[in-house]
Amino acid sequence: MNSWSESKNLKHHQAGFTLIEVVLALIIMASGLFILLNSWAGTYSRLRKTQIQVQIVSLLERKVNEIEREFKGKSLDSIPEEKSDDFGSDVAGYSWKMTSRKLEIPDLSSSLVSRDDGANQNFLIIMKMFTDHLSKSIVEVKVTVIYQDKKKPLTADVTFYIIDYDRPLPIPGAGT
């Protein structure tokens, strides 16, 4: 009987896992699950940030189109220097800001005069009139869309120009 009980114990002992083997297997599985969960969390975070950025760009395009339609055919003086608002409860957390300013064209007459042959006085007068006309005919508009995140706000902006094509060009001696 003694040999039968020894062989039974030997079979039983060989058929199972030791406690150390089970603990090691659990540690390996837990490590794998931890890595997998971190990977999913990182992917979800990147996906969420991408969704926010796509939404910002979409709202930016929408706001630029609204501003272009609002001021189309109107005097450039009717465009406010600053304006801001949110997008309503439909798009919570997003807001926009618009700034505008007259286009400033640098005075190029000093660089033209400094050339070896100088510049014709009439040419300088016409150049000055033309740059003044452009400055009064073009407004630079910058639109920014802001998403207020918990950590820091995410923004995107675009600058475009509204041009008054109907403003008459001042031509000396043209009688206008």
C-alpha positions in Angstrom: 0.0 0.0 0.0 2.8 2.2 0.7 3.9 2.1 -3.0 0.4 2.7 -4.2 0.0 5.9 -2.1 3.4 7.1 -3.2 2.5 6.7 -6.8 -0.9 8.4 -6.2 0.8 11.3 -4.5 3.4 11.5 -7.3 0.7 11.6 -10.0 -1.3 14.2 -8.1 1.8 16.3 -7.5 2.8 16.2 -11.2 -0.7 17.0 -12.5 -1.0 20.5 -10.8 0.8 23.8 -10.7 2.7 25.2 -7.8 1.7 28.3 -6.1 4.7 30.2 -7.4 3.9 29.1 -11.0 0.3 30.4 -10.6 1.5 33.7 -9.1 4.0 34.2 -11.9 1.3 33.5 -14.5 -1.0 36.0 -12.8 1.7 38.6 -12.8 2.5 38.1 -16.5 -1.3 38.3 -17.3 -1.7 41.4 -15.2 1.3 43.1 -16.8 -0.1 42.3 -20.3 -3.5 43.7 -19.4 -2.0 46.8 -17.9 0.0 47.4 -21.1 -3.1 46.8 -23.2 -5.2 49.1 -21.1 -2.6 51.9 -21.3 -2.4 51.5 -25.1 -6.2 51.7 -25.4 -6.3 54.8 -23.1 -3.6 56.5 -25.1 -5.4 55.7 -28.3 -8.7 57.0 -26.9 -6.9 60.2 -25.7 -5.4 60.8 -29.2 -8.8 60.0 -30.8 -10.5 62.5 -28.6 -7.9 65.2 -29.3 -8.2 64.6 -33.0 -12.0 64.9 -32.8 -11.7 68.2 -31.0 -9.2 69.5 -33.6 -11.5 68.4 -36.5 -14.4 70.2 -34.7 -12.3 73.4 -34.3 -11.3 73.4 -37.9 -14.9 72.8 -39.0 -16.2 75.7 -36.7 -13.4 77.9 -38.0 -14.4 77.3 -41.6 -18.1 78.0 -40.7 -17.3 81.2 -38.9 -15.1 82.5 -41.7 -17.9 81.9 -44.2 -20.4 83.7 -41.9 -18.1 86.7 -41.6 -17.5 86.9 -45.3 -21.3 86.7 -46.0 -22.0 89.3 -43.2 -19.7 91.9 -44.6 -20.0 91.2 -48.4 -20.9 94.4 -50.2 -20.8 96.5 -47.1 -18.3 99.3 -46.3 -15.1 98.1 -44.8 -15.7 100.6 -42.0 -18.6 98.5 -40.8 -16.2 95.6 -39.9 -15.6 95.8 -36.1 -12.0 95.8 -34.8 -13.0 93.0 -32.3 -15.9 90.7 -31.9 -16.3 87.4 -30.0 -18.9 85.0 -28.9 -19.5 81.3 -28.4 -21.3 78.8 -30.6 -24.2 78.3 -28.4 -25.3 75.2 -26.4 -25.1 73.0 -29.5 -21.3 73.2 -29.4 -20.5 73.7 -25.7 -16.9 74.5 -24.8 -16.1 76.2 -28.1 -15.9 80.0 -28.6 -14.6 82.3 -31.3 -12.9 85.7 -31.6 -12.4 88.0 -34.5 -10.0 90.9 -34.9 -9.6 93.2 -37.9 -7.3 95.9 -38.9 -6.6 98.0 -42.0 -3.9 96.6 -44.2 -0.6 98.4 -43.6 1.6 98.6 -46.6 5.1 99.7 -45.8 6.4 102.9 -47.4 8.8 101.8 -50.2 9.8 105.3 -51.3 13.0 105.4 -49.2 14.2 102.1 -50.8 13.4 103.5 -54.3 15.2 106.8 -53.6 18.3 105.0 -52.3 18.9 103.3 -55.6 21.8 104.5 -57.7 19.7 106.3 -60.3 17.1 107.5 -57.7 13.4 107.6 -58.4 11.2 109.8 -60.4 9.2 112.2 -58.2 6.0 111.5 -60.1 6.6 107.8 -59.7 6.9 108.3 -55.9 3.7 110.3 -55.8 1.8 107.6 -57.7 3.3 104.9 -55.5 2.2 106.7 -52.4 -1.3 107.2 -53.8 -1.5 103.5 -54.7 -0.4 102.2 -51.3 -2.8 104.6 -49.6 -5.6 103.3 -51.8 -4.7 99.7 -51.0 -4.6 100.4 -47.3 -8.1 101.9 -47.5 -9.4 99.0 -49.7 -8.2 96.0 -47.8 -9.0 94.8 -44.2 -7.1 92.0 -42.6 -9.4 89.7 -40.5 -8.2 87.1 -38.1 -10.6 84.5 -36.7 -9.7 82.2 -33.8 -11.7 79.3 -32.5 -11.0 78.2 -29.0 -11.8 75.0 -27.2 -11.6 75.3 -23.5 -10.0 72.1 -22.3 -9.5 71.1 -18.7 -5.7 71.5 -19.0 -5.2 74.2 -21.5 -7.2 75.7 -24.3 -6.8 74.4 -27.9 -7.0 77.0 -30.6 -6.8 77.4 -34.4 -6.9 80.6 -36.3 -6.9 81.8 -39.9 -6.2 85.2 -41.4 -7.9 86.4 -44.5 -8.5 89.6 -46.3 -11.7 91.4 -47.2 -11.3 93.7 -50.3 -13.5 96.5 -51.4 -13.3 96.1 -55.2 -15.7 99.0 -55.7 -13.5 101.7 -54.2 -12.5 104.0 -57.0 -8.8 104.2 -57.7 -7.6 107.8 -57.4 -6.0 108.7 -60.7 -4.5 112.2 -60.9 -6.1 114.3 -63.6 -9.0 111.8 -64.2 -11.5 114.3 -62.9 -13.0 112.1 -60.1 
